[in-house]
């Protein structure tokens, strides 16, 4: 993998994506429509998607029938390990919101390597086990909701479909029924861009749930922020973040981040900054996908996981991701960007929950929902404070650029 990166670095010329993205075209105009489902005010817990009822048809923008969703989609971008999963859990209790948890984490760049694909091809992306799923099913990754270790489960670690790892079980307890119903609907779609396939999928799920907007969140999503905004220029952004010193301690022990840090460590041995190199591939989806495929073919996962990541390494990665977010969407106006601090969510959960839902749409503001989800955030003990002074100084120095960018004292 490192050799492949070295060859590519010498043979390609790169230019960083400009701050003002010229690819923001084909903007979708959303208008409020009459007759949309009314948000139920007394429902709590997981807002189920009904399965087995009248079959909905997937539609793209060019098809007749209009749009169920009338509110622009929202991406929750974050470094990961900062409370973003909590945001998905909160939004999943609002029947007006379709919470797409870890959707793009499983698809990755592969979703955007083709201009147009068939419904069959798109369904394979959702349903076929890929090498990148090895990290999803790795021991200790608690985010996976599908019970793949259960002996009687339909799927196991060797064949678990990407969309069943987290996304569908997050939405409903009847995730396998929904998976079976979704397959024929997706395969029946005509050729379309991957982004339009995804829009249609989310519209179909919104229709089944009676939701008015879809919100996607996955850990570490700042790495994909530029690509996602290029393909979904209509989207608005919630940036969820936490003090990098606390986040880095969690990142250093989390399997996907341990893998990323181990790969970066190997790249540094031959003089490459893997993170900056991949940043420069932001508009080269096929090349990035080729690199990632090569990485997985050459990765001895157990060997990589056996390496202990240093806390300054994790802190530096956190800071780089924060700088990526600032470059990609830091210039967005307040009506398109909401900043959420984990610490504020802990201190004032009801106020921050209301700020979140009103940003998505004032029409979705709901006192009962706010009261219910305000119970989710909880106080946590600082792990950074338990380190010795030398460790604290090293971590603070490594993540200082990101801390200052976000307004934390350093």
C-alpha positions as CSV (number, residue, x, y, z in Angstrom):
1,X,0.0,0.0,0.0
2,X,2.8,2.5,1.0
3,X,4.7,1.6,-2.2
4,X,1.5,2.3,-4.3
5,X,1.1,5.7,-2.6
6,X,4.7,6.5,-3.3
7,X,4.4,5.7,-7.0
8,X,1.1,7.7,-7.3
9,X,2.6,10.6,-5.5
10,X,5.5,10.8,-8.0
11,X,3.3,10.4,-11.1
12,X,0.4,12.7,-10.4
13,X,0.2,16.4,-10.0
14,X,-2.2,17.8,-7.4
15,X,-4.1,20.9,-6.7
16,X,-6.0,21.5,-3.6
17,X,-9.8,22.0,-3.9
18,X,-10.5,25.7,-3.8
19,X,-12.5,27.2,-0.9
20,X,-15.3,28.1,-3.2
21,X,-16.3,24.8,-4.8
22,X,-17.1,25.4,-8.5
23,X,-18.9,22.0,-8.6
24,X,-21.8,23.4,-6.6
25,X,-24.3,23.2,-9.5
26,X,-27.6,21.5,-10.2
27,X,-28.9,22.9,-6.9
28,X,-32.2,21.3,-5.9
29,X,-34.9,23.7,-4.9
30,X,-37.1,22.4,-2.1
31,X,-40.5,24.0,-1.5
32,X,-43.0,23.2,1.2
33,X,-45.9,21.2,0.0
34,X,-49.4,20.6,1.4
35,X,-50.5,17.2,2.4
36,X,-47.2,16.0,4.0
37,X,-47.3,13.7,7.0
38,X,-47.9,15.5,10.3
39,X,-45.3,15.0,13.0
40,X,-46.7,12.8,15.8
41,X,-46.1,14.5,19.1
42,X,-46.6,11.6,21.5
43,X,-44.3,9.1,20.0
44,X,-41.1,8.3,21.8
45,X,-38.3,5.7,21.3
46,X,-37.4,4.3,17.9
47,X,-39.8,5.6,15.3
48,X,-40.5,2.5,13.3
49,X,-40.6,2.2,9.5
50,X,-43.5,0.0,8.6
51,X,-42.7,-3.0,6.5
52,X,-44.8,-5.3,4.5
53,X,-47.4,-2.7,3.5
54,X,-48.2,-1.2,0.1
55,X,-45.0,-1.1,-1.9
56,X,-43.6,2.3,-2.5
57,X,-41.7,3.1,-5.7
58,X,-38.3,4.6,-5.7
59,X,-38.2,7.9,-7.6
60,X,-35.4,10.1,-8.9
61,X,-35.7,13.8,-9.5
62,X,-36.6,13.2,-13.2
63,X,-39.5,10.9,-12.5
64,X,-43.1,12.0,-12.0
65,X,-44.7,11.9,-8.6
66,X,-42.9,14.7,-6.8
67,X,-40.9,14.5,-3.6
68,X,-42.0,13.2,-0.2
69,X,-39.2,15.2,1.5
70,X,-39.6,18.9,1.4
71,X,-36.6,19.9,3.6
72,X,-33.1,19.8,2.3
73,X,-31.0,16.9,3.6
74,X,-28.6,17.4,6.5
75,X,-25.1,15.9,7.1
76,X,-23.8,15.6,10.6
77,X,-20.0,16.0,10.1
78,X,-17.5,15.2,12.8
79,X,-14.1,13.7,13.6
80,X,-15.8,10.8,15.3
81,X,-15.5,9.8,19.0
82,X,-17.1,13.2,19.9
83,X,-20.8,12.4,20.6
84,X,-22.1,12.3,17.0
85,X,-23.7,8.9,17.6
86,X,-25.7,10.5,20.4
87,X,-27.0,13.0,17.8
88,X,-28.2,10.1,15.6
89,X,-30.0,8.5,18.6
90,X,-31.7,11.8,19.4
91,X,-32.8,12.4,15.8
92,X,-34.0,8.8,15.5
93,X,-36.7,9.5,18.1
94,X,-38.2,12.3,15.9
95,X,-40.7,10.7,13.5
96,X,-40.2,13.7,11.1
97,X,-36.5,12.8,10.7
98,X,-35.0,9.8,8.9
99,X,-31.8,9.2,10.7
100,X,-29.3,7.5,8.4
101,X,-26.7,6.3,10.8
102,X,-23.3,5.2,9.4
103,X,-24.6,5.0,5.9
104,X,-21.6,6.5,4.1
105,X,-19.2,4.8,6.5
106,X,-20.0,1.5,4.8
107,X,-20.2,2.8,1.2
108,X,-17.2,5.0,1.3
109,X,-15.8,6.5,-2.0
110,X,-17.0,3.5,-4.0
111,X,-20.5,5.0,-4.2
112,X,-19.2,7.8,-6.4
113,X,-16.8,6.2,-8.8
114,X,-19.3,5.9,-11.6
115,X,-21.3,8.6,-13.4
116,X,-24.4,6.4,-13.8
117,X,-25.2,3.0,-12.6
118,X,-28.2,0.6,-12.7
119,X,-30.4,-0.3,-9.8
120,X,-28.8,-3.7,-9.7
121,X,-25.4,-2.2,-9.3
122,X,-26.5,0.1,-6.6
123,X,-28.1,-2.7,-4.6
124,X,-24.9,-4.6,-4.8
125,X,-23.2,-1.7,-3.1
126,X,-25.7,-1.8,-0.3
127,X,-25.9,-5.5,0.1
128,X,-22.6,-7.2,-0.9
129,X,-20.0,-7.8,1.8
130,X,-16.7,-6.0,0.9
131,X,-13.2,-6.1,2.4
132,X,-13.8,-2.8,4.2
133,X,-16.4,-4.6,6.2
134,X,-13.6,-6.4,8.0
135,X,-13.1,-3.4,10.2
136,X,-16.8,-3.1,10.9
137,X,-17.0,-6.6,12.3
138,X,-13.7,-6.4,14.1
139,X,-13.8,-7.3,17.8
140,X,-14.6,-4.3,20.0
141,X,-16.5,-2.2,17.5
142,X,-19.6,-1.5,19.5
143,X,-21.4,0.7,17.0
144,X,-22.5,-2.3,14.9
145,X,-26.1,-3.0,15.6
146,X,-26.7,-6.2,13.6
147,X,-26.2,-9.3,15.8
148,X,-23.7,-11.0,13.5
149,X,-22.1,-13.0,16.3
150,X,-25.4,-14.7,17.1
151,X,-25.3,-18.4,15.8
152,X,-28.8,-18.1,14.5
153,X,-28.4,-14.8,12.8
154,X,-29.0,-14.7,9.0
155,X,-25.7,-13.0,8.3
156,X,-22.3,-13.3,10.0
157,X,-18.9,-11.5,9.9
158,X,-18.1,-13.0,6.5
159,X,-21.2,-11.9,4.6
160,X,-22.8,-9.1,6.5
161,X,-24.4,-6.6,4.0
162,X,-23.1,-3.0,4.5
163,X,-26.5,-1.5,4.9
164,X,-27.5,-4.0,7.6
165,X,-24.5,-3.4,9.8
166,X,-25.9,-0.2,11.4
167,X,-28.2,1.8,9.1
168,X,-31.3,-0.4,8.9
169,X,-31.1,-1.8,12.5
170,X,-30.9,1.8,13.7
171,X,-34.2,2.6,12.0
172,X,-36.3,-0.5,12.9
173,X,-36.3,-3.7,14.9
174,X,-37.6,-5.4,11.7
175,X,-34.4,-4.7,9.8
176,X,-34.2,-8.0,7.9
177,X,-37.8,-7.5,6.6
178,X,-37.0,-4.0,5.6
179,X,-33.8,-5.3,3.8
180,X,-35.8,-7.9,1.9
181,X,-38.4,-5.3,0.8
182,X,-35.8,-2.7,-0.1
183,X,-33.9,-5.0,-2.5
184,X,-36.5,-5.3,-5.2
185,X,-37.3,-1.6,-5.0
186,X,-33.7,-0.5,-5.5
187,X,-33.0,-3.0,-8.3
188,X,-36.1,-1.8,-10.2
189,X,-34.6,1.7,-10.5
190,X,-33.4,2.9,-13.9
191,X,-29.9,4.1,-14.5
192,X,-29.0,7.1,-12.5
193,X,-26.1,8.8,-10.8
194,X,-25.2,7.2,-7.4
195,X,-26.2,10.4,-5.7
196,X,-29.7,10.3,-7.3
197,X,-30.0,6.6,-6.3
198,X,-29.2,7.6,-2.7
199,X,-31.7,10.5,-2.8
200,X,-34.3,8.0,-4.1
201,X,-33.5,5.5,-1.4
202,X,-33.8,8.1,1.3
203,X,-37.1,9.4,-0.2
204,X,-38.4,5.9,-0.2
205,X,-37.5,5.4,3.5
206,X,-38.9,8.8,4.4
207,X,-42.2,7.8,2.7
208,X,-42.4,4.6,4.7
209,X,-41.7,6.3,8.0
210,X,-43.7,9.5,7.3
211,X,-40.5,11.6,7.7
212,X,-39.9,15.0,6.0
213,X,-36.1,15.1,5.9
214,X,-33.1,12.7,6.0
215,X,-30.0,13.3,8.1
216,X,-26.9,11.2,7.5
217,X,-24.2,10.8,10.1
218,X,-21.2,8.6,10.4
219,X,-18.0,8.8,12.5
220,X,-15.0,10.4,10.9
221,X,-17.2,12.0,8.2
222,X,-15.1,15.1,7.9
223,X,-12.8,13.1,5.7
224,X,-15.7,12.7,3.2
225,X,-17.1,16.2,3.6
226,X,-15.8,17.7,0.4
227,X,-17.1,14.7,-1.7
228,X,-20.5,14.6,0.0
229,X,-21.1,18.3,-0.6
230,X,-19.9,18.0,-4.2
231,X,-22.6,15.3,-4.8
232,X,-25.2,16.7,-2.5
233,X,-24.8,20.5,-3.0
234,X,-28.3,21.1,-1.5
235,X,-27.3,19.7,1.9
236,X,-26.9,21.7,5.1
237,X,-24.3,20.9,7.7
238,X,-24.3,20.2,11.4
239,X,-20.7,20.2,12.7
240,X,-20.5,18.2,15.9
241,X,-17.3,18.5,17.8
242,X,-15.6,18.0,21.2
243,X,-12.4,19.1,22.9
244,X,-9.7,17.3,20.9
245,X,-7.8,16.3,23.9
246,X,-10.7,14.1,25.1
247,X,-11.5,13.0,21.6
248,X,-7.9,11.8,20.9
249,X,-7.9,9.5,23.9
250,X,-11.0,7.7,22.5
251,X,-9.6,7.7,18.9
252,X,-6.4,6.0,19.9
253,X,-8.3,2.9,21.1
254,X,-11.0,2.7,18.5
255,X,-10.4,0.1,15.7
256,X,-11.0,2.2,12.6
257,X,-8.9,5.0,13.9
258,X,-6.2,2.6,15.1
259,X,-6.1,1.2,11.5
260,X,-5.9,4.7,10.0
261,X,-3.1,5.7,12.3
262,X,-1.1,2.5,11.6
263,X,-1.4,3.2,7.9
264,X,-0.3,6.8,8.3
265,X,2.7,5.6,10.4
266,X,3.9,3.3,7.6
267,X,3.5,6.1,5.0
268,X,5.6,8.5,7.2
269,X,8.4,6.0,7.1
270,X,8.9,6.7,3.4
271,X,8.3,10.4,3.7
272,X,4.6,10.6,2.9
273,X,1.8,12.4,4.8
274,X,-1.0,10.0,4.0
275,X,-3.8,12.3,5.2
276,X,-2.6,15.3,3.1
277,X,-2.1,13.0,0.1
278,X,-5.7,11.7,0.3
279,X,-6.9,15.2,0.7
280,X,-5.4,16.0,-2.6
281,X,-7.4,13.2,-4.2
282,X,-10.7,14.8,-3.2
283,X,-11.8,15.1,-6.8
284,X,-10.3,11.8,-8.0
285,X,-12.8,9.3,-6.8
286,X,-11.7,6.4,-8.9
287,X,-8.1,6.8,-7.9
288,X,-9.0,7.0,-4.3
289,X,-11.1,3.9,-4.6
290,X,-8.2,2.1,-6.3
291,X,-5.9,3.0,-3.4
292,X,-8.4,1.9,-0.8
293,X,-8.8,-1.5,-2.6
294,X,-5.0,-1.9,-2.6
295,X,-4.9,-1.0,1.1
296,X,-7.4,-3.7,2.0
297,X,-5.6,-6.3,0.0
298,X,-2.3,-5.6,1.7
299,X,-3.7,-5.1,5.2
300,X,-3.0,-7.7,7.9
301,X,-5.7,-6.4,10.2
302,X,-4.5,-8.3,13.3
303,X,-1.0,-6.9,12.9
304,X,-2.3,-3.4,12.5
305,X,-4.6,-3.6,15.5
306,X,-1.7,-4.9,17.6
307,X,0.1,-1.6,17.2
308,X,-0.6,0.9,19.9
309,X,-1.4,4.3,18.6
310,X,0.3,7.2,20.5
311,X,-1.9,9.9,21.9
312,X,-0.1,12.7,20.1
313,X,-0.7,10.8,16.8
314,X,-4.4,10.7,17.5
315,X,-4.4,14.3,18.5
316,X,-2.7,15.4,15.3
317,X,-5.2,13.4,13.2
318,X,-8.0,15.1,15.1
319,X,-6.5,18.5,14.4
320,X,-6.1,17.8,10.7
321,X,-9.7,16.7,10.4
322,X,-10.9,19.9,12.1
323,X,-8.8,21.9,9.6
324,X,-10.4,20.0,6.7
325,X,-13.8,20.9,8.0
326,X,-12.9,24.5,8.2
327,X,-11.6,24.5,4.7
328,X,-14.6,22.7,3.2
329,X,-17.5,24.4,4.9
330,X,-16.2,26.9,7.4
331,X,-17.3,29.8,5.2
332,X,-20.9,28.6,5.0
333,X,-23.5,31.1,6.3
334,X,-25.5,30.4,9.6
335,X,-28.5,29.1,7.7
336,X,-26.4,26.3,6.2
337,X,-24.0,25.5,9.1
338,X,-24.8,24.7,12.7
339,X,-21.9,24.2,15.1
340,X,-22.7,21.8,18.0
341,X,-20.3,21.4,20.9
342,X,-20.4,18.2,22.9
343,X,-19.8,20.1,26.1
344,X,-22.7,22.4,25.4
345,X,-24.9,19.3,24.7
346,X,-23.9,17.9,28.1
347,X,-24.6,21.2,30.0
348,X,-27.8,22.3,28.3
349,X,-29.2,19.3,26.5
350,X,-32.8,20.7,26.0
351,X,-31.5,24.0,24.6
352,X,-29.1,22.4,22.3
353,X,-31.6,19.8,21.1
354,X,-34.0,22.6,20.2
355,X,-31.3,24.5,18.4
356,X,-30.6,21.3,16.4
357,X,-34.1,20.6,15.4
358,X,-34.9,24.2,14.6
359,X,-31.9,24.3,12.3
360,X,-33.1,21.3,10.4
361,X,-36.5,22.9,10.2
362,X,-38.5,25.2,12.6
363,X,-41.6,23.2,11.5
364,X,-40.1,20.1,13.3
365,X,-39.7,21.8,16.6
366,X,-41.5,19.7,19.2
367,X,-41.6,20.2,22.9
368,X,-42.3,16.6,23.7
369,X,-39.4,15.4,21.6
370,X,-37.0,18.0,23.2
371,X,-38.1,16.9,26.7
372,X,-37.5,13.2,25.8
373,X,-34.1,13.5,24.1
374,X,-32.8,15.9,26.6
375,X,-32.4,12.8,28.9
376,X,-29.9,11.2,26.5
377,X,-26.7,13.4,27.0
378,X,-25.0,12.6,30.2
379,X,-22.0,14.0,32.1
380,X,-18.7,12.1,31.6
381,X,-15.5,12.2,33.6
382,X,-12.5,13.8,31.9
383,X,-9.9,11.2,31.0
384,X,-7.5,13.8,29.8
385,X,-7.4,15.3,33.4
386,X,-6.2,11.9,34.6
387,X,-3.0,12.0,32.5
388,X,0.3,13.2,33.9
389,X,1.5,16.7,32.9
390,X,3.9,15.5,30.3
391,X,1.2,13.5,28.4
392,X,-1.2,16.5,28.7
393,X,1.4,18.8,27.2
394,X,2.2,16.5,24.3
395,X,-1.5,16.0,23.4
396,X,-2.3,19.7,23.7
397,X,0.6,20.6,21.4
398,X,-0.4,18.1,18.8
399,X,-4.0,19.3,18.6
400,X,-3.4,23.0,19.3
401,X,-4.3,24.2,15.7
402,X,-7.7,22.5,15.9
403,X,-8.3,23.6,19.4
404,X,-7.7,27.2,18.5
405,X,-9.8,26.9,15.4
406,X,-12.8,25.8,17.5
407,X,-12.2,28.3,20.3
408,X,-11.0,25.9,23.0
409,X,-8.3,27.2,25.4
410,X,-4.9,25.5,24.8
